[in-house]
Amino acid sequence: MVPVERVGLVVHGGKETAHAAARVVRRWAAVHEVPCIDIDVWDELDGHRLNAREEAARAGNPDLIVTVGGDGTFLRGVRVAGPIGALVLGVNVGRVGFLTEVGTHDLTTALDAVHRGEMTVDPRMMLTMRSSRPLEIPKGMEAVLRYGRGPMLPPPHVRPGLKSEAGWGVPLDVLALNDVVVEKLARDRQASLAVYVGGKLFASYSADALIVASSTGSTAYSFSAGGPIVSPHLDALVFTPVAAHMVFNRSVVLDSSQQVGILVLEHSGQVAISVDGQLRGVLGPGDWISVYGAPKRSKLVRLSAPDFLGKVRDRFGLVDSAAALADGHPPAYAPNKPMPPDLAHPGPVEE
């Protein structure tokens, strides 16, 4: 790995602890003579909200994005980093910190390690989408919905180099690390949505929302809606209905080669399209989107060996069964090394 040449800094503006940590990053960059540019993901330029490529270009296309905040701030940094392939280091000053990597007390040490290349890159599958028409946000939606804690992001542009094709829709320039959500707008009216997998009808739902999550996003909104926890190192799409008015309300896990199409039925109300928690458009009856794996992966910085299930246990406050513990406490698993070949490389052997 080459040393860090340019840092982009995304900071949660509402927390003093985040501002203090950001000052540490700026001091570190100054000492190492590395340009450090603040990226305001809510900023406007010439009267319009910037998209991810514009934000990255204005920051000089940094090779490292440092986010200081919680998981929401981290997702904003990933949005900017995605199109340019930048690394993302998350500093946690939030409440959960499922995606972030380091605390404020380890910040300088972490930056030194990244600068020396003493870290690993955790590549995560992202989602992208096509739609039957370009996404639009009607006037007045921000005041009505108040999505998030900042201004709404703009509708995504058409992806560079790709064109709209009859029957396949408009390729949108958007990346999601966690999920794409289709949800009802009116509280008193369900969304009526048909779901297609690989172009074939799977089921029609009357529901509050439908979530298409990546494996990384399986521990976010999808999990709160009853979806499964999926290892982030498994490339998969997790489809989860929210408050479905039907007997079948289970999640479906698909492999990354498949697409999930969602059609707004003829007499349904309008639906909002959210990407990683941010409203990006509104669709009506007859409109559709198709969600599928993006060609690029996000590059998350890891300074130690990932312990995904350990983080699940810690962040979700899992408590062992009292009945089980009455029969004995589980010992630490520490067998002798080296590991046998069949355990070191489990699974079928390619012939």
N, C-alpha and C positions, 0 to 999 in steps of 0.2 A: 504494500500500500504506500502511495506517495503521501507526504505530509499534507495537512490541511492547508489549502491555499486561499479559501474565502469562506466566511461563515455568514449564514443568514440566521437571524434571531427572531423568533416568534414568541411573544410574551403575553401572558394573561394580564390584561390591563387593570383588572379589578382587585388584584392582591398585592399587598406591599411585599410579602415574601417573594413573589415572582419578580417584582422590580429589583429587590435586593440581589437575587440570584442572577438577574440579567446584568447587573453591574459587575458581578464577578466574571461573567463571560466576556464582557467588553474589556475589562482589565487584562484578562488572560490573553485576549487577541492583541491588545496593544503591546504587551510584553513580547509576544512572539512575532510581532510585525505582520499579523494576519488581518486583512480587511474584515470588518464585522459590520454588517448592514442590518438594520432593523427592518423587518417586513411586517407591515400593517395589513393583515388580511381583510380588513374592513375598509381600507382606504379607497378613494375614488381618484381618477385621473381624467381630466378633461370632461368631467360630467358623467362618467360611467364607472361602474364597479369593475375592478380588474379581474380577469380570469387567471387561472393558475400560471399559464405560460407568461402572461404579462407581468405578474408579480415576480416570477423568477427572473425574467429578463431585466426588470427594473432594479433588482438586487444584484445584478451582474452574474447571474447563474452560479450561485455558490455551490461548492462541492460537499458542504456539510450544513444541514439545517439543525439548529438547536432550538427545541421548544421548551418553554418554561411555564408550567401550569399543570393542568390535569390531562385526562385523556382527550377532552374536547380540543384543547390547544394542540395536543400532539397530532390529532387528525387534521387540523388546519395546516400544520407543518408538512404532513405527508402529502396533502393536496398540492402544495407548492413544489415539493421535492419530486413527485412522481414523474412529471413530464421531462425533467432534466436528469433523472437518475441519481439525484443527490442522496447522500447518507442522511439519516435522521437519528438524532440523539435526544431522547426525552428526559427532561428534569422534572421530577414530580413535586409539585406543591399543592396538589389537589387532594380529593377525599378518597379516591379509589386507586388510581395509578396502575391500572391493569396493563397499559401499553408502555408506559414510561419506564426508563431503565435505572436512573440514579436519583439519589436524594441530593439536597442542596449541600450537605456536608461532604459529599464525594465529588463535587462538581469539578474542581480544579484537577484532581487526580484523574478523573474520567477524560477531561479534555487533553491532558498530557498523554494518556494512553492512546487516544484516537490519533493524536498528532504523530505519535511514534509508530502507528499501525499495529499496536498491541491490542487488537480487538477482533471480533468476528462480525460478519455481516449476516443478519437473519433475514433471508429473502421471503417475503410474504406475497401470496397471490392477491391480486386486486380484481375488482369488478369494473366493467364498463357497460355501455348500453347503446342500443339503437331505439329510435322511436318512430311512430308513423308520421310525425311532423316535428319541426323544431319546437322545443319547449318554450313556453311563454309564461310569465307571471302577470296576471291581471292587475291593473292599478288598484291600490287600496288594500292589497293582500297583506302588506306588512303591518298595517294598523289593525287589521282584523285578526290575524293569526299570531303575530309576535313570535315567530319561530326563533328559538335560540335567544341569546342575550346580546346579540349585535345585529347590525343591519343584514338584510338578506343578501346572499350571493347572487350573481347574475345567472340567467339561464345559460347552460353550456353551449359553446359554439360547435360547429361541425368539425370533426377531427381533420387535421391537415392531411392531404394526400388521399383521402377517401371520398367517395361520392355516394349520394343517395341512389338507391337502386329500387326499381319497382318491386314491391312485395317484401323487400328486406329493410326498408326504412332508412332514416337519417342516422349516420354514425356520429354520435355525440362525443365531444372532446371532454370527457369526464372520467375520473377514476375514483373508486370507493375502496377503502381498506376494510371497512366494516360491513356496510349494507346499503341496499337500495330499497326504499319502502314506498309502497303505494297505499295511501290512507284516505279515508273519507274526509270531506270538508265539512258537511253539515252534521251536527251532533245528533239530529233526529232522523237521519237517513243513512242506512248502510251503503257501503260500496258493493256493487254487483260486478264481479270480476271473473273472467274465464282464464284458466291457467293452462298453458301449453308447454310441454316439455319435448324438445326436439321436433317442434312443429306439429305434434299430436296433442289433441285435447286430453288433459288429465282430469280436471274437475272444474265446476263453476262454484264460486263462493259468494255468499253474502256475509260480509265481515267488516270489522272496523278498519282492518289493514291487512296487507300481505307483505311479508318481509322476505327479501332474498339476500342472504348473508353469505359472506366468505367464512372460511374456517376461523379466521381471526375474529370476525364479527359474531361468531356463535356465542360468545360470552357477553354480548351487549344486549341490544333490544330483543333479539331472537330468544335469548336465554330467559329474559324476564317474561316473555310470552309463552314459556313452556318448552322451548326448543332444546335440543341436545347440546352438550359441550363437545366440540370437535377439536382435535389437536390442530394447532395452526400450521403444522408441517404437513398436513394432509390437504392436498388441493381438492377442494370440494365447494359445492354450493348448497346452502341449507335454506330450504323454503319453509316458512312458518306462517300460518294464518293467525290473526289476532281476533279473538272474540267472534269466531265463525258461527253463524246460525245454521249448523248442520251437524250430523252425527260425526262425520270424519273431520277432525280438527287437529290432526297430528302433523308433525314436521316430516319433511321428506329430504333426505340427503342424497345429492347427485354428484357424479364425478365432474371434473372440470371441463370435460369435452362437451358438455351439454349446455343448452340455453333454456332459460325460463322466460316464456312470453306471457304477458298479462294484458288482456283485452278488457276495456271498460264496456260493459254490456249496454244495450240500446236504451233502457229506461233507468240506468243507474244515475246517481248524482255525480257531481264532479269529484275528482280525486286529486290529491297533492302528491307530487313525486319528490321524495327527500333522498339526498345522497349524503351518507355519513352524518345524518341528523340535521342537514341544512336543506330548506325548501329550494328546489331548483326549477319547478314548473308545475302547471296545473293542466290536467287533461279532462276531456269530457267523453260522453258516450261515442263509441266507435273508434276512439283513439287506443293505441297500444304501445307498450315498450317491450323490449327484449333485453334481458340481463344475462351477461356471460363473462367468462374469465378474460381479463385484459392481457395483452401481449407482454406488458412490462410488470415486473414485481417491484414492490417497495423494498428499500434497503434499510432495515433497522439495525442500529448499532447495539451490539451486545458485548459487555466487558467480562462476563462470566458465562459458564455453561447454562443454557436455558433450563429452567425447571418449571415448565408450564403448569403441571398439576400441583406442584408446591405452591405456586402463585394462586391457583384456583382455591386451594385449601385455605390459604392465608387471607386473600381478599374477600372471599365469601364467608369467612368465619365458620368453616365447617367444624362440626362438633362430633366426636366419636360417639357411637351408641353406648349409652350407659349400661345396657344389658350385655353388650359385647365386652366392655371393659371389666365388668364383674367376673368374667371368665378369664381374664388375663390381659396384660398390657402388651401391645405389639413391640417386638424388639427391633432395633435398627437392622437393616438388611446390608450386611457387609461380608459377602463370601470372599474366599481367597481368589487372588488374581494369578495368572491372566484368565480372561474370560474364554470359555470354550468357543471354537469357531462357529458352531450352530447358533449360539446366543449372540456372538459379536456381529453376525450377519444373518439375522433371522429372515425367513420367507423363502419362497421358491427360488431355485437357482435357474438363471436364464440359460437356456440351451442353445 
